[in-house]
């Protein structure tokens, strides 16, 4: 199932994409109007705590709407809504993995990727949406960079998760752009501030449930800047797999529904080019991951 979050008439909602249409089912409206289920969560993060029962609930709501007298009344065209990130606000910082592709580690430091995880976080206030116009933050940086990444969305609370059960804790996947102010990254010798500027973590367009992407280690990741291909990688090149990340992170941090893990970026970022090619006003960045879609953002 492809799920999106959106705002309509100042109300935040969510729902699955309408098959073969550029529209979304407003499941909250369906439940309110048709009273299909005994109860239904008002937010996507609350719903995840029910695991795939939450997905089945949405399917039942859609089925009821399709059988209703006016199915179209529960559908909203993509052009009629304000897109939000699939998880509009994480409950804690976004967990990010650095140097998880060998070629990217080489282009950044001319050194091999470290054996152990490189972990940092981005503030929840950095979250932005598909099709959103973002600032290049010219007042603080002239070296704003892009990083196309597969993002894992956790659906169940867990600590010390064993490898054999790692995917039981995954709800689904989306696309993220780990936008970074390289000058601040170098200045502060750590990543948090440089990667937490407002709008520095656009995600979307959809949250795709894990049943639709049974092998997250075999997905192409392509980033285009103004239609020029900059990154063309595959998740099969990750040093630490999705399974590895869940196991290692959960040894130290309790993972919770709605947590987002950015899994690292392939080679081809702006800093790695000769000369470096950073984002500027007027640029458009498109990140595509097969099975999910394309995350598009504009810069001003």
N, C-alpha and C positions, 0 to 999 in steps of 0.2 A: 504494500500500500504506500502511495505517495501522499504524505500529509503536509499541509502548510498552515502557518499561522498568519493571521491578518487582522486588520482593524476595519470595521464597517460601522458607520454612524457613531464613531467614538467608542465602540465596544470591541474589545479584543476577543477574537474567537479563533477557531481552528477547524480543520476538517480534511477529508480526503479529496484528492483531485477527481473531478468528474471524468470518467473514461471517454477518451476520444474528443474531449472538449477542453477549451481554455477557460475552465471554471472550477469552482470549489463547492462542495456540499457544506452548508452551514449546519453542522450537527447539533450545535446548541439550540438553534432555531427549530430544528426538527423535533428535538426532545421537548422543548417548551410547548410547541404547537400540538404535537401528536401524542405526547406522553407515552412513548414506546417502552421505556425502561423504568424499573422501580427507582433507580437513581443513576446519575451520570455526572462525571467530574466536570467542573467548570473550567479547568485549565489542563493543558496538555501534560504538564509535569505531574499534577495530581493523578491523572489518568494512568500514567506509566507505572505507578505502583501496583496496578492490577495486571501488569504484564500483558500477554497477548489476549487476555480477556478484554482489555481495553480496545484492541483492534477489532475483536469480534463484536463488541458493542457498537462501534462505528459502522461496521457492516450491517448490523441489524437496523440501525437508524437510517442508513441509505436505502435499504430494502423497503422499509416502511414509507419513506419519501417517494420512492419510485412507484409504489402502489397507491399513493394518495391521489386525490382529485387533481392536484396541480403540482407535479414534481418540480417544475421550473421555478416555483416560488421559493424553493429551498436551495437554489443554485445561484451563485454570484459569479459574474464574469471577472476574470483576472483584472480587466481594465477598470472595474468598479470598486476595487478594494485597495487598501493600503497594505502592501506586503510587509510582513515582519520576519525577523529571523525565526526559524523553526522553534527554537527555544528563545523566546523574546528576552528572557532574563534568567540567567543561571543562578542557582542558589549560593554558589561560591565561585571563586575565580575559575576561569577556563584553564584547564591543564594542558600544557604544550610541551612537545618533545622537539628538542633541537638536534641537528646533525644526525638525523636518522636515515639519511641516504649518503653513501660514501662519496659520490660525485659532488654533492652539495657541500659536504665538509671540506673537500679539496678546494672547491672554488672560493670558499670563505677564508680559509686559513692556510692553504697549501699543505695541510696535514691530514692524516687519516682520522676518521671519526673515532672518538673515544670508545673504549670497551663498555663503559657504564653509561647509563641513561643520562642525558642532559635534559633537565626538567626546569621549566619556568612557568609563570602564569600570566594571564591577561585579565584585567579588571572586567567585571560584568558590564560596566558602563561603556566598554569599547564595542559592544555588540551592535551590529548594523544589519540591514536587510538587503536582499536581492533588489536590484534596480535603484538602490539609493545613491544619491549624489553625496560624495564625501569630500572633506577638506584635505588639501595637501599640507595643511599646517605650516605654511610658509613662514610664520612668525617664529617657529622653533626649529625647523629643519629644512634643509635643501636636499636631503637624501632619504626621502620616503620610498620604501621598497615593498614589493609584493612577494607573497609566498603562497602558492596554491597547495591546498592540503585536503586529504580525507579526514573528516571529523567523525569520531565515534560518540554516539549518545548513549549514556548508561540508563538502563531502565529499572534496575533493582539494587537495593542497598547491599553492600558486601564489603568484607574485610578479609584479608588473607585468602583471596580467591584462588583455588587450584586451577592449573592449566586446563584440566579436563572439563571444567565448568565455566571457563572464562566467557564463552559466548552466551551462556544463560543470562549473563548480566548486561548484555547489549540489547538495546531496544531497536536501534537503527543507525543510519549513517546520513551525513550531509556533507556539503562542501564548505570550506572556510578559506579565507584569505588572511594569513597572519601578517598583517601590514606592520612594518617596522621602520622606525626612525634610526637609521644606521649611525648618525653622528651621536645621538644620545646613547645608543647601545655601547659605543666605544667609550664615551665620556664616563658613563656610570659604572662600567665594568660588570653590569648585570642587565637583565632584559626587561624587567617589569615596567618601568616608566616608558622606555623606548617603544614598547609594544602595547601600551594601554591608552594611547591617545584616543580621543573620541572618534568612533567609527573605524577603529583599527582592527576590528574583528567581524567583518561582514560574513554572514552565513546564509546558506540556502541553495537553491530556491525551495527545495523540498527536504523533508525528513523521510527517508526511505526505510521501511521496516526491514529487519535483517533477513527475513525469509526471501526477499527479492534480490538480495546480494549475499548468497551463501558463502562466497569466497572473496573476502575483502582484500586478499593478497594477490589479486589478478585483475586490477583495474587501471586503465590509463588515466593519467592526470595531465591535462594540457592547459597551459596558461597563455593567453594572448594579450598583448598590449597594443591597442589600436590595430587589431587584426594581424599583428606580427606574432608568430609563435615564439615564445621565449622559453617556456618549459614544456617538455614532452617526455614524461616519465611514466613509470608503472609502479604500483604499490608492491609488486613482486621484488623490488629492489630495496625495500625497507630492511634496515639492519635488525631492528626490534619489531616483530610483528604485532598486530593488534592483540593477539593472545598474550604475547610477552608483556606488552604495556599494561594490560589489565592486571596480570599477575604481580608485576613488580610494583606498580603504583599502589595497589591495594594492600601490600605488605605494610605500608606506612600511612596511607590515607584511606579513610572509609569512603568508598564510592557510594553515591546516592543517585536516585532517579533525577534525571535532568542534568547531571554532570556531563560536560563535554571535554573530550580529549582530542587535541589536534596532534596528528601522528607524524608530522615532519613534512618537509618539502623536497622535491627533486631538484636537480641542478637547473640553472638558468635564471636565477634571480638577477635583479639589476646590478647589485654590487659585484657580482661575479663576471660581468661583461668588461670588455676593454675597448674604450673607457667605460666606467660604470654608467648605467642608464637608469636614472631614478624617475619616479613618477612626477608629473607636472600637471598644472591646470589644463584641462581640456582632454586629458587621457581617458580612455575606457579600458577597463580590465575585465576579461572574461576567463573564468576558470571552469573547465568542463571535466567531469568525471563520469565515465560510462555507467549507466544504470541509475544515475542520480539526476543529471541535467547540467545546466550551465548557470553559474553565479556571475551576475553582471553588475559592475559598479562604475560610476562616472566620478571624475575628480574635478574640483574647482579650486 
